[in-house]
Amino acid sequence: MKYGKIRIEDGYLIFTKHMMTNNLPCKDILWAYLRREGVNDGSENKQLIVNYLVVVTKRRKRYKFDMTEKEVHECLTLLKVLNPEMTVGFPRGGRIPLQSLPNTRDLGALLAEDGRHILPRKLIRSGELYHVSFADRKILTEEYHLTKIIDLRTDKEREKKPDTAIPGVAYSHISILDEESEEISRTNDMVQMILEEDLTEERMCRQYENFIRDQYCVKQYARFLDEILHQGDGAVMWHCSVGKDRAGVGTALLLCILGIPREVIREDFLKSNLYLDGEFEYAIRLLETKTIVTPQIMDRMRILFRVKEEYLDAVFETIERYYGTMERFIRRALYLTPKAVEDLQNKYLI
């Protein structure tokens, strides 16, 4: 089959480069996606839109082929048939469409400052995996090749809502919070928390500061990042309760180490508000069956299901206050040498 300037024959992608014919085995393709360049916004300054098929090989070589959008989609379909292990698409840190997990995201395709992208289907953040559906388990293991789960919750949380066991997936427990000293309790009883806890935005900011100030929390994040560094084949997933606070901070630290720009990290952090919107509405309806939902209770609910820029700012400001720079924090508090940082980047960036 011919698509633009390439052919696919007998399991090979055939193309000409520097006056030489190249035969790339389709099984050696790691990632392929559509890239569109140019803008057509209806104004006089509109540019010609050009579509490309981008192919990334297991040897970390990248090729770009000019073709129509229709040809790109047809080519991707055929390549996926020839190489089912190949990753297709450009997730940009977007939500994985699962039935039972609303805040599960593939960090793939986020752009680092050095021009490389995070490899898709390698780094996945999520909320708890309590009663995850069979269909979602199949997607995670067969499409995303999930091989490890890191649970950032406390022992009490795990006892009340244990993760659903997924055959073939290794499990690691790294509680970020010390249950004896955690500032905001994690009862997993939403009504009790809403009615009894003094939940305020100021208190949440203090909790985020505590993620960096408390040596227990920092050491646990260091353990988490060491697991990411030594992850083998397949994807690794980490989660807390709803996937926005402890998982959010862990993700932000990892993205900093990978060289993702601060504005992209902030955008990823705030996506929890969008993906948890349905859970927030459901929780309100459930609460209305048990008590009168006052404005004060609504404010507490928002704190439980929402994140704010100020929370993430509290993390970065605390790092700068106590360590001076992010680089010094990474080395002195997270125990990652420049060589380990380079290894992490080479492992997950392409």
N, C-alpha and C positions, 0 to 999 in steps of 0.2 A: 504494500500500500504506500502511496506517495502523498506526503503532506508538505506543501510548500517546497522547500529545498532539501527535504530529507525523505528517506524511504525506510520502511520497516519490512524486513524480509528474513524469514527463517530464524526469528528470535533476535535479530540484530537491528539496531538503529544505525542507518548508513547515511553519512553526510560528508561533504567535502570541506576541508579546512587547510589553508595555505597550500592549495593546489594538490592536496593529497586526500585520498579517500579513506575515511575512518569507519571502522566497523565496531560499534559499541554494543556489547551484549546487553540486552534489555534487563537481564537478571542483575546486572551491575549498577542499575539505576537506583539511587536511594530515595530521591525526591523529585517530583516533576509538578509544575504548576503553570498557570496562565499569568502572564505579566502584561499589563496594558500601559502604554506610555502615550502622553499627549492628553489634551483636555478639550472637551467640546461643551462649553457652558452657555452656548447660544449667543455669545457676544462677538464683536468684530475680531477679538483676539484669539478666537478658537484655533486650535492646532490640529494637525492631522493625527488621528488616533491610530497607533500601531500596536498590534497584538503579537506577543512572542510566546513560544513554548520555552520554558526554562527547565533544564535538566541538570540535576546534581548527581554525581556518581559517588560510589562508595570510597573512591580515592580523593574525594573532596574537590573534584574538578566540576566547573560550572559551564554549561553551554547554553546559548540563547539562539533560537531560530525564529525568524520572521515568518508569520503565516496568518491566515484569517482566523477569527475567533472560532468559527465552525470547525476549521481544520484542527485547531488546538484541542477542542473538546473531543473530537473524534480520535485524535492521536492519543490523548490521555486515557480514553476508554480502552483502546487496544493495548497500550503499554501496561495498564493495570491487569488485563487478562493475561498477558505474557509474564508479568511479574507481580503476583498478588501481594508480595511483601513491600512493594514500593508505596511510599507516601504520596498522596495526590492532594493538591489544594494548598491554600495560603491562609491558615487560620487567624493569624495576627492576634494571638492570645484570646481567641473567642471561645464562647461557651460550646461545650460538646453537647449536642442535642440528645439528652438522655431522659427517660421517662420518670425516674425516681430521684435523680440528683440534679437539682436546679442550678447549683453554683459550681459545677465542675468544668474546668477550662484547660485547654491545651495552650501552653505558652509559646508554641511553635510560631515561627515567622516574625517574632518581635525583632526589630532592627537594632543592633548594637552600634555604638559610636564609631567603631572601626569598619563599618560597612557590612559586617557579617550578620547572618540571621540565626536565631535559635532554631535548631532542628525540630520539626514537628514530631508529635507522638513520642516525645522523650520525657518532657517535664509537665506534669499535670497537677493542678491544685484543686481542692474540693472541700466539701463539707462532709459530715459524718456519713458512713456507709451502712447505716442501720436499715435493714429491710430493703437493700438495693434489689431491684427486679432482676429476674433471670435474663431478660433481654438486654438490660444494661450491662450485666456481667459479661455476656457474650460479646457485646460491642467492645468493652474495655480490654478483654483478653484476645479476641480475634482480630479486631481492627487496629487497636492501639497497642497491642502486644504488652499489656501491663504485666510486670513481673515482680514489683515490690510496692507495698503500701506502708507509709509512715504515719502513725497515729500520734498527733500532738496533744491529745486530750489527757485529762487526769484519770487515775484509776477509778474514781467514783463515776465519772462520765462513761467510761468503758463498761462498767458493771451494769449501768442502767440502760445503755444503748450500745451493745457490742456491735462491732463491724460484722457484716455478713461475710462468712468465709468464702473465698474464691479459690477454687482448685488451681494449683500451679502458681499461685502468687505468694511470695514471701511477705512476712508481716513484721514490722518493727514498731515498738512503742517508745516514744520519746516525749514524756510529759513536759511541756514548756513551763507550766506553773507548778510551784510547790503547793500542794493542797493545804498545808498548815499555815501558809502565809499569803495565799492568793488574795488580792484585794477585792475582787468581785467574785462571789461564789458562783459555781457552775452546777446548779442543782438539777438541771434538765427538767425541772418542774416549772413550766412557764408561768403559771398562775402564781405560784409561791414566790417566784423571783419578782414578778411585777408588783405584787402586793406588799412584799416584805423588804425588798432591796431598795436602798437609796440610790437609784440609778440617775446619774446626771452626766452631761457632756464633760464637765470638769473632771469628774471621777474617771471617766473613760480616758481622758487625756493623761491622767496620772497613771492609769494602768499601762498605757502605751509607753510612757516614760519608764515605767518599771520594767518593761521588757528589756530595756537597755541598762538600767541602773542595777537591777537585781542580778547578782553574780550567778545564781542558780539558773535563771532564765537564759542568760548569755551563754553559759556552758551547755545548756540543752540545745540552743540554736547552733552552737559549734558542733555538737554531735549530729544534728540534723544535716548540716552542710557536709560533714564528713561522709554521711551515708550517700548523699547526692554525688560526691566526688568519686566514691568507690562503687557506684551502681554499675552492674554488669549490662548485659544485653536487655533490650526492651525498655518500656517506660516505667518511671517511678512516679507514684502519686502520694501527696501528703495532704492531710486534712486535720481540722479541729472539729468544732461542733457545727457551725453553719458555714465555716470556711472564709470568714472575713477578718478576724482579729489576729489570732496566733498564726494561722496559715497566711494571712495577709502580710504580717511583718516578716515571717520567714521567706515569703516570696519576694518581698521588697529587698531584703538583704541579698538573696541569691541573684536577683536581677542587677543589683549594684555590682556584685562581683563579676558578673558576665559583661559588664560595660554597657548596660542598657541606659539610655538617657533618663534623667530624673522625671521629665514630663511624661514619658512613656510608662514609667513605674507608677506614677500618680494615676494615670489613666486606667491602668490595670487594677489598681487598688480600688478605685471608685466604681468599677464595673459590678461589684457585689450589690450595689444599690439597685441596679437594673435587674440582675438575675434573681435577686431575692424578693422582688416586688410581689410576685404571686404568693410566696410564703408569708409575707407580711399581711396581705389581705386575708389569707386563710386564717392566720393566727388571730386577727382582729375578730373575725366571725366566731371563732371558737371561744374566744374570751368573752364575747357578748352573751354566750349561753351560760356563763358561770358567774358573771359579775357585771356591774354597771361600768361601762368604759368611759371614764371621766377624761377631761383634757390632760390631767396629770398622768393618767395611765397611758394615754396615747403617746405622750412624750417619752415615757419609758419604753414603750414598744418600738418607737423609732430608734432608740438607742440600741435595742437588742438586734434590730434587723437592718440598720444603716451604718455606714461609715462616713466620715467627714475628712476633708483634706487636713484639718487641724490635727487629727489623730496621727497621720503619717508624718506631718511636720514635727510633731512632738518627738517622734523617733529620731529623725535626722538632726533636730536641734539638740537632743540629749547626747547623741553621738559626738557632735561637734563640741559640746560643752565639756564633756568628760574625756574625750580622746583627741580632740583637735581636728582630725580629718577622718574620713571614711577609710582611707588606706591604713591608717594607724589602728583603727578599730578592728579592721579585718585581720590584721597581723597579730595584734596584742590580745584581743579579746576572743576572736574566733579561731585563732591559731592556724591561720592559713598563710603560708609563706608565699612570696611572689611566684615560686615554681608551682605551688598548689593552685594558685589563682590561674596561672597560665594553663595548667592541665584541665581545670574546670572549663575554661573558655574553649580550649581545643576540643574538648569532649562534646560540648553542646552547641558550639557555634560553627557555622559553615558559610 
